[in-house]
Amino acid sequence: MRAHLINSTEIRCQEKSRGGLSYEVILAEPAPNVAVPKKPVTPGKNVSAEEIENKLKAAEERRISLEQKKMADLSYKLAKIEEATRKKDEITNEFINQTKENLETKMEQHVEKREAIISDLKEKLKIHSQEIEKTREQLEHQKYVEKIAIEEKLKSAQTLRDENIKKMLERLKEHNTIKIAEIKNQIDQLESQKIEEKARIIENKLYTAEQNREKEIQKKIEKVHKLERRAEMVRQNKAALCEENKGTAIASSG
């Protein structure tokens, strides 16, 4: 919007922003061949340059006041945004720290639980190993005792045989040499058969006892292997969980 004055003064008024006006005052000769619009003459009111200047000053003051108010509103809004951003950052940081603490606490509890399980498994493995060793020693001792008993029985049988032969020889002194030899041979054969039969029976018992001992030891060894595999799986799960928790903590902090 433009307004032209006859007294060599051009006033331009343009709305720059909402709620404010910007004016330009140009002191120059009016352009040639420009039709100056005639203002209706108001009776009793002559507008002077001073009044125009006062009006312009008042308009400028209003514009500055509006701009200051707008800047104040903008500063208030920015302050509120900054405060909201600060509170949001505080809440976010508090959530991250609390989540991190909870995660670390759960991780520590999980690690302690895993360590307790592994310790318990180790203790059970130790007890099983001790039981296996104890069983083996008992079987070895039993085998030794049975061997001594068999040797004693064989010695007693041999002594008894010798005594029986001696008694029979004393009773048969009156018989001739051929008869004595035949009888002695028959006695030796009978005694040998009895001794061999007893030895075979004892050997079968020892073999059966040895087989049973081997089976018992094999069962205990299988149990130990199963516990070792379980302990290894627990160790691997613990390592994988630690890696996963580390990755989660790094991702959260990032």
Secondary structure, 3 states (H helix, E strand, C coil): CEEECCCCEEEEEEEEECCEEEEEEEECCCCCCCCCCCCCCCCCCCCCHHHHHHHHHHHHHHHHHHHHHHHHHHHHHHHHHHHHHHHHHHHHHHHHHHHHHHHHHHHHHHHHHHHHHHHHHHHHHHHHHHHHHHHHHHHHHHHHHHHHHHHHHHHHHHHHHHHHHHHHHHHCCCCCHHHHHHHHHHHHHHHHHHHHHHHHHHHHHHHHHHHHHHHHHHHHHHHHHHHHHHHHHHHHHHHHHHHHHHHHHHHHHC
